[in-house]
Amino acid sequence: MKEHTDHQIISNDGKPMFAVIPYDEYMDLIDRQDRELTIPHEVIHKTVLEDKSKVRAWREYKGLTQSEMAKRLSVTQAAYSQMEKPSANLRSSTLSKIADAMGIHMEQLVEP
């Protein structure tokens, strides 16, 4: 295991603004980010506690409207709204298109 090196925190008026880390550690973090797909707490909250589909939870998390998503997917808003229903049984090709339109990985949309 690597030993930790000293990191530098750059603050402005006592508020941390930047962290300076050794380049090798930065590259390790970037590589790890590509391997470990995460789901933000807000998305989990919406799916578990509010009973929303992952598609809807991610759209709301990204701050997109149904109309914006429909336009990105070249479908009507009504058709897209059907894709957001918790009962929707979307094909992997559809999930892939939705993920691309949101700028996330398809694996982040797949229900466990």
Backbone as a chain_set.jsonl record, in Angstrom:
{"seq": "MKEHTDHQIISNDGKPMFAVIPYDEYMDLIDRQDRELTIPHEVIHKTVLEDKSKVRAWREYKGLTQSEMAKRLSVTQAAYSQMEKPSANLRSSTLSKIADAMGIHMEQLVEP", "coords": {"N": [[0.84, -1.177, 0.0], [0.519, 2.233, -0.733], [2.229, 4.903, 0.851], [0.759, 7.738, 2.35], [1.191, 10.961, 1.039], [2.099, 14.308, 1.848], [-0.562, 16.519, 1.512], [-1.798, 19.488, 0.031], [-3.94, 22.023, 1.068], [-5.748, 24.586, -0.287], [-7.056, 27.536, 0.752], [-9.69, 30.022, 0.936], [-10.54, 32.776, 2.637], [-10.748, 31.131, 4.893], [-12.254, 29.04, 3.956], [-12.053, 25.902, 2.492], [-10.844, 25.569, -0.797], [-9.36, 24.3, -2.848], [-7.623, 21.206, -3.357], [-4.385, 20.059, -3.378], [-2.699, 17.43, -4.719], [-0.275, 14.754, -5.051], [0.703, 13.975, -8.41], [0.679, 11.259, -9.26], [-1.125, 10.1, -7.441], [-3.413, 11.48, -8.151], [-3.822, 10.479, -10.772], [-4.318, 7.801, -10.12], [-6.763, 8.117, -8.809], [-8.369, 9.03, -10.918], [-8.301, 6.785, -12.607], [-9.549, 4.919, -10.908], [-12.07, 6.075, -10.692], [-13.149, 5.576, -13.197], [-13.456, 2.836, -13.028], [-15.143, 2.386, -10.896], [-18.366, 2.809, -10.772], [-20.609, 5.113, -9.569], [-23.576, 6.036, -7.715], [-25.286, 8.917, -7.049], [-26.303, 10.083, -3.776], [-28.733, 11.525, -3.798], [-30.074, 10.452, -5.99], [-30.453, 7.79, -5.212], [-32.056, 8.274, -2.966], [-34.392, 9.29, -4.202], [-35.207, 7.034, -5.653], [-35.544, 5.014, -3.735], [-36.912, 6.078, -1.426], [-38.842, 7.778, -2.516], [-39.98, 6.269, -4.444], [-39.433, 6.451, -7.222], [-38.496, 5.847, -10.644], [-35.194, 4.863, -11.727], [-34.482, 6.173, -14.046], [-36.103, 8.487, -14.049], [-35.27, 9.602, -11.595], [-32.537, 10.115, -12.08], [-32.814, 11.961, -14.204], [-34.07, 14.12, -12.922], [-32.108, 14.66, -11.021], [-30.061, 15.548, -12.696], [-31.175, 17.879, -13.496], [-32.836, 18.165, -15.708], [-35.592, 18.553, -17.969], [-38.551, 16.671, -18.905], [-39.196, 17.271, -21.513], [-36.754, 18.214, -22.534], [-35.227, 15.867, -22.398], [-36.726, 14.238, -24.118], [-36.321, 15.569, -26.533], [-33.552, 15.213, -26.842], [-33.537, 12.498, -27.276], [-34.984, 12.228, -29.533], [-37.756, 11.707, -29.472], [-41.273, 11.944, -28.606], [-42.496, 14.013, -25.91], [-44.468, 12.736, -24.468], [-43.979, 10.047, -25.095], [-41.461, 9.777, -23.932], [-42.145, 10.198, -21.245], [-43.422, 7.821, -20.626], [-41.266, 6.115, -20.531], [-40.14, 6.726, -18.136], [-41.687, 5.649, -16.156], [-41.987, 3.653, -13.218], [-42.749, 1.052, -13.748], [-41.928, 0.585, -16.309], [-40.473, -1.464, -18.744], [-37.669, -1.355, -19.961], [-35.65, -1.843, -22.87], [-32.204, -2.821, -23.16], [-30.899, -1.377, -25.124], [-32.41, 0.939, -25.263], [-32.046, 1.94, -22.666], [-29.342, 2.467, -22.862], [-29.303, 4.559, -24.741], [-30.702, 6.517, -23.295], [-28.977, 6.856, -21.122], [-26.704, 7.854, -22.462], [-27.789, 10.27, -23.357], [-28.043, 11.565, -20.956], [-25.487, 11.724, -20.098], [-24.284, 9.745, -18.528], [-23.258, 6.446, -17.361], [-24.648, 3.462, -18.688], [-24.91, 1.392, -16.862], [-25.476, 2.686, -14.523], [-28.133, 3.127, -14.6], [-29.426, 0.729, -14.534], [-31.643, -1.379, -12.898], [-31.198, -2.96, -9.753]], "CA": [[0.0, 0.0, 0.0], [1.28, 3.474, -0.805], [2.143, 5.82, 1.982], [0.19, 9.025, 1.982], [2.095, 12.1, 0.987], [1.44, 15.518, 2.321], [-1.442, 17.192, 0.562], [-1.932, 20.911, 0.333], [-5.289, 22.568, 0.948], [-5.726, 26.019, -0.549], [-8.292, 28.111, 1.289], [-10.011, 31.424, 0.706], [-11.315, 33.223, 3.798], [-10.97, 30.003, 5.784], [-13.058, 28.001, 3.302], [-11.231, 25.116, 1.556], [-11.225, 25.76, -2.202], [-8.66, 23.354, -3.708], [-6.702, 20.263, -2.732], [-3.271, 19.729, -4.255], [-2.207, 16.093, -4.391], [0.737, 14.296, -6.013], [0.138, 13.608, -9.704], [0.42, 9.815, -9.304], [-2.372, 9.846, -6.708], [-4.48, 12.02, -9.002], [-4.065, 9.526, -11.855], [-4.968, 6.638, -9.506], [-8.162, 8.483, -8.565], [-9.051, 9.077, -12.217], [-8.478, 5.398, -13.034], [-10.533, 4.295, -10.021], [-13.379, 6.639, -11.021], [-13.652, 4.868, -14.369], [-13.795, 1.465, -12.657], [-16.19, 2.362, -9.881], [-19.508, 3.646, -11.098], [-21.35, 5.435, -8.359], [-24.896, 6.649, -7.86], [-25.395, 9.941, -6.004], [-27.281, 9.884, -2.707], [-30.021, 12.094, -4.198], [-30.725, 9.504, -6.908], [-30.897, 6.673, -4.376], [-33.179, 8.767, -2.157], [-35.593, 9.368, -5.042], [-35.662, 5.7, -6.06], [-35.939, 4.197, -2.589], [-37.901, 6.709, -0.543], [-39.924, 8.416, -3.272], [-40.478, 5.256, -5.379], [-39.289, 6.895, -8.616], [-37.589, 5.01, -11.422], [-33.846, 5.435, -11.827], [-34.467, 7.099, -15.185], [-36.661, 9.76, -13.58], [-34.414, 10.137, -10.531], [-31.345, 10.687, -12.713], [-33.193, 13.166, -14.959], [-34.281, 15.194, -11.955], [-30.796, 14.972, -10.441], [-29.322, 16.301, -13.704], [-31.859, 19.144, -13.733], [-33.404, 18.161, -17.059], [-37.04, 18.36, -18.069], [-38.937, 15.585, -19.803], [-39.118, 17.79, -22.889], [-35.341, 18.227, -22.94], [-34.818, 14.488, -22.644], [-37.412, 13.771, -25.327], [-35.628, 16.175, -27.673], [-32.255, 14.539, -26.974], [-33.774, 11.128, -27.744], [-35.796, 12.311, -30.759], [-39.081, 11.12, -29.25], [-42.187, 12.933, -28.034], [-42.46, 14.105, -24.446], [-45.373, 11.695, -23.974], [-43.265, 8.763, -25.2], [-40.416, 9.753, -22.91], [-42.745, 10.06, -19.91], [-43.687, 6.394, -20.431], [-39.988, 5.483, -20.207], [-39.806, 7.054, -16.751], [-42.556, 4.947, -15.203], [-41.298, 2.55, -12.521], [-43.134, -0.228, -14.344], [-41.406, 0.486, -17.674], [-39.516, -2.549, -18.948], [-36.891, -0.813, -21.076], [-34.591, -2.667, -23.443], [-30.869, -2.296, -22.867], [-30.555, -0.371, -26.133], [-33.093, 2.17, -24.851], [-31.331, 2.43, -21.492], [-28.068, 3.003, -23.335], [-29.579, 5.865, -25.352], [-31.064, 7.433, -22.216], [-27.739, 7.137, -20.39], [-25.899, 8.752, -23.3], [-28.434, 11.586, -23.367], [-27.829, 12.177, -19.64], [-24.064, 11.802, -19.815], [-23.927, 8.781, -17.486], [-23.072, 5.083, -17.85], [-25.89, 2.694, -18.673], [-24.951, 0.589, -15.642], [-26.027, 3.507, -13.449], [-29.587, 3.13, -14.77], [-29.962, -0.621, -14.429], [-32.213, -1.711, -11.586], [-30.505, -4.133, -9.18]], "C": [[0.883, 1.238, 0.0], [1.139, 4.268, 0.483], [1.548, 7.123, 1.499], [1.268, 10.102, 1.99], [1.351, 13.3, 1.521], [0.638, 16.136, 1.187], [-1.539, 18.642, 0.984], [-3.378, 21.337, 0.102], [-5.153, 24.074, 0.777], [-7.084, 26.576, -0.159], [-8.446, 29.566, 0.884], [-10.955, 31.834, 1.822], [-11.688, 32.053, 4.713], [-11.773, 28.867, 5.186], [-12.17, 27.225, 2.319], [-11.753, 25.269, 0.126], [-10.611, 24.697, -3.121], [-7.821, 22.414, -2.852], [-5.633, 19.926, -3.765], [-2.723, 18.386, -3.794], [-1.125, 15.716, -5.402], [0.064, 13.765, -7.276], [-0.19, 12.118, -9.784], [-0.874, 9.461, -8.576], [-3.569, 10.345, -7.497], [-4.828, 11.016, -10.105], [-4.721, 8.252, -11.319], [-6.448, 6.913, -9.267], [-8.966, 8.5, -9.855], [-9.308, 7.655, -12.709], [-9.552, 4.701, -12.217], [-11.929, 4.79, -10.349], [-13.974, 5.919, -12.216], [-14.094, 3.446, -14.029], [-14.979, 1.386, -11.717], [-17.309, 3.334, -10.238], [-20.304, 3.882, -9.826], [-22.712, 6.021, -8.71], [-25.025, 7.654, -6.722], [-26.511, 9.634, -5.003], [-28.669, 10.383, -3.12], [-30.795, 11.148, -5.117], [-31.253, 8.306, -6.12], [-32.104, 7.078, -3.546], [-34.469, 8.775, -2.974], [-36.11, 7.985, -5.431], [-36.184, 4.89, -4.883], [-37.076, 4.825, -1.792], [-39.072, 7.353, -1.286], [-40.502, 7.502, -4.339], [-40.476, 5.727, -6.832], [-38.353, 5.935, -9.334], [-36.21, 5.667, -11.44], [-33.764, 6.428, -12.981], [-34.983, 8.47, -14.739], [-35.754, 10.402, -12.525], [-33.153, 10.774, -11.111], [-31.688, 11.964, -13.48], [-33.358, 14.342, -14.018], [-32.96, 15.628, -11.323], [-29.971, 15.843, -11.398], [-29.974, 17.645, -14.032], [-32.447, 19.275, -15.126], [-34.918, 18.005, -16.995], [-37.321, 17.157, -18.969], [-38.836, 16.038, -21.255], [-37.685, 17.814, -23.4], [-34.848, 16.814, -23.249], [-35.452, 13.946, -23.922], [-36.706, 14.308, -26.572], [-34.285, 15.495, -27.914], [-32.398, 13.135, -27.549], [-34.572, 11.078, -29.043], [-37.1, 11.541, -30.632], [-39.984, 12.228, -28.704], [-42.044, 12.941, -26.513], [-43.331, 13.016, -23.841], [-44.692, 10.322, -24.011], [-42.178, 8.669, -24.139], [-41.012, 9.556, -21.517], [-43.073, 8.605, -19.603], [-42.415, 5.644, -20.029], [-39.601, 5.69, -18.752], [-40.646, 6.301, -15.723], [-41.779, 3.821, -14.523], [-41.6, 1.184, -13.136], [-42.588, -0.42, -15.763], [-40.353, -0.617, -17.742], [-38.685, -2.193, -20.177], [-35.819, -1.79, -21.538], [-33.244, -2.031, -23.124], [-30.457, -1.243, -23.89], [-31.206, 0.974, -25.801], [-32.4, 2.775, -23.643], [-29.995, 3.063, -21.891], [-28.246, 4.386, -23.954], [-29.92, 6.912, -24.293], [-29.815, 7.835, -21.439], [-26.857, 8.099, -21.18], [-26.469, 10.169, -23.291], [-28.225, 12.327, -22.049], [-26.356, 12.343, -19.299], [-23.628, 10.906, -18.672], [-23.708, 7.427, -18.146], [-24.396, 4.328, -17.735], [-26.025, 1.878, -17.386], [-25.535, 1.361, -14.459], [-27.555, 3.578, -13.511], [-30.229, 1.77, -14.514], [-30.442, -0.87, -13.01], [-31.505, -2.95, -11.053], [-31.384, -5.367, -9.178]], "O": [[1.906, 1.264, 0.685], [0.081, 4.298, 1.111], [1.802, 7.558, 0.376], [2.141, 10.126, 2.858], [0.125, 13.298, 1.628], [1.11, 16.253, 0.057], [-1.38, 18.974, 2.158], [-3.963, 21.042, -0.941], [-4.524, 24.751, 1.59], [-8.121, 26.15, -0.667], [-7.48, 30.247, 0.538], [-12.055, 31.293, 1.936], [-12.8, 31.994, 5.24], [-11.959, 27.835, 5.83], [-11.594, 27.822, 1.41], [-12.947, 25.117, -0.129], [-11.26, 24.242, -4.063], [-7.368, 22.777, -1.767], [-5.948, 19.551, -4.895], [-2.335, 18.22, -2.637], [-1.063, 16.293, -6.488], [-1.015, 13.176, -7.213], [-1.234, 11.749, -10.321], [-1.637, 8.615, -9.043], [-4.621, 9.705, -7.511], [-6.003, 10.738, -10.341], [-5.586, 7.68, -11.982], [-7.29, 6.044, -9.495], [-10.108, 8.04, -9.888], [-10.405, 7.349, -13.176], [-10.376, 3.97, -12.768], [-12.884, 4.015, -10.295], [-15.18, 5.675, -12.251], [-15.002, 2.909, -14.664], [-15.735, 0.414, -11.745], [-17.191, 4.54, -10.022], [-20.628, 2.942, -9.101], [-22.961, 6.442, -9.84], [-24.889, 7.287, -5.555], [-27.519, 9.013, -5.339], [-29.672, 9.733, -2.823], [-32.019, 11.055, -5.033], [-32.379, 7.862, -6.343], [-33.066, 6.318, -3.431], [-35.513, 8.324, -2.502], [-37.32, 7.782, -5.528], [-37.163, 4.157, -5.021], [-38.084, 4.173, -1.517], [-40.171, 7.458, -0.742], [-41.412, 7.899, -5.065], [-41.407, 5.438, -7.585], [-37.516, 5.287, -8.706], [-36.076, 6.867, -11.2], [-33.043, 7.422, -12.89], [-34.361, 9.493, -15.024], [-35.505, 11.607, -12.566], [-32.747, 11.853, -10.679], [-30.943, 12.942, -13.418], [-32.849, 15.432, -14.279], [-32.724, 16.819, -11.117], [-29.271, 16.759, -10.966], [-29.4, 18.455, -14.759], [-32.544, 20.379, -15.662], [-35.45, 17.394, -16.068], [-36.445, 16.69, -19.696], [-38.432, 15.265, -22.124], [-37.424, 17.476, -24.555], [-34.144, 16.593, -24.234], [-34.79, 13.275, -24.713], [-36.518, 13.581, -27.547], [-33.919, 15.229, -29.059], [-31.497, 12.639, -28.225], [-34.807, 9.999, -29.589], [-37.506, 10.821, -31.544], [-39.512, 13.318, -28.38], [-41.536, 11.992, -25.918], [-42.977, 12.434, -22.816], [-44.816, 9.534, -23.073], [-41.989, 7.621, -23.522], [-40.449, 8.829, -20.698], [-43.01, 8.19, -18.445], [-42.47, 4.666, -19.283], [-38.822, 4.915, -18.197], [-40.33, 6.325, -14.533], [-41.005, 3.116, -15.171], [-40.785, 0.266, -13.046], [-42.77, -1.485, -16.352], [-39.457, -0.69, -16.9], [-38.954, -2.662, -21.283], [-35.172, -2.464, -20.737], [-33.165, -0.834, -22.85], [-29.733, -0.308, -23.549], [-30.613, 2.027, -26.035], [-32.184, 3.986, -23.592], [-29.579, 4.071, -21.319], [-27.436, 5.283, -23.721], [-29.479, 8.058, -24.383], [-29.617, 9.012, -21.135], [-26.321, 9.054, -20.617], [-25.724, 11.146, -23.225], [-28.226, 13.558, -22.015], [-26.009, 13.02, -18.331], [-22.713, 11.251, -17.924], [-23.942, 7.271, -19.344], [-25.163, 4.538, -16.795], [-27.132, 1.695, -16.88], [-26.029, 0.76, -13.505], [-28.192, 4.043, -12.566], [-31.439, 1.679, -14.302], [-29.729, -0.601, -12.044], [-31.24, -3.886, -11.806], [-30.953, -6.43, -8.732]]}, "num_chains": 1, "name": "protein.A"}
